[in-house]
């Protein structure tokens, strides 16, 4: 069964690699490849994952290619794999890149919750790095930026901030 799964995984990655060669600007093949590689064996595949994220950053242009996927999403996925593998400084770097890819409207008006979620990744990474003061500052900034009527979001952030545990 394991060899069948591994063979299927290798076939999927080969197909995605071929797709990426034909369309290096498309995020779909990159995101799927990152998910397969990260879930299979992140530490073994770390360099491939970083290369895929770099490829996305260098080749994707939302003005030339319409997709519902974003560079922010690519970087968030990579950050989460790093975080789950206790590589907190690298996780923070990718969470910050993810946040930087959000547009001004998403950061300040529509979709602020997404920005808060990404910033929570930054805060939790800082906390796990032992940078408690910086972590608390990011967390406090998130809480202060949440609109007063968004009590569910505030509760979610409070519950998921590791500095509150």
Residue, then its C-alpha position, 0 to 999 in steps of 0.5 A: x500500500x505504501x509503495x502504491x501511495x508513493x508511486x501515485x505521489x511521484x506520478x502526481x509530482x511529475x505531472x505537476x512539474x510538467x505543468x509548471x514547466x509549461x506555465x511557470x506563472x501559474x500558482x495551481x501546480x505550485x500550491x499542489x506540489x507544496x501541499x504534497x511535498x509538505x505533507x509527505x515529508x517536509x524536512x526531506x522536501x524543504x529545499x524543493x518547497x522553498x524553490x517552488x515558493x521562489x518560483x511563484x514569487x519570480x514568475x506570478x503576475x496577477x495582471x497577466x494570469x487570472x486565478x483565485x489563488x494568491x502569492x499570499x496563500x503560497x507563502x502562508x502554506x509554506x509558513x504553516x509547514x515551517x511552523x508545524x515542523x518547529x522552524x519558527x524563524x522561517x515560519x515567521x519570515x513566510x508569514x510576513x511575506x504572506x502578509x506583505x502580499x495582501x493589498x491595501x484594501x485587504x489590510x485596512x478595509x475588506x478582508x482584515x480578518x485574513x490579515x489578522x490571521x496571518x499576523x497571528x502566525x507572526x505573533x505565534x512564531x515570535x512567541x515560539x522563538x522566545x521573543x515574547x515582547x515582540x510577540x505580545x506587541x503583534x498580538x496587541x496590534x491585532x486585537x486593537x485593529x479588530x472592529x468592536x462588533x467583531x467579537x467572534x474574531x476577537x475570541x478566535x484570536x485570543x484563543x489561538x494566541x499561544x502567549x495566552x496559554 
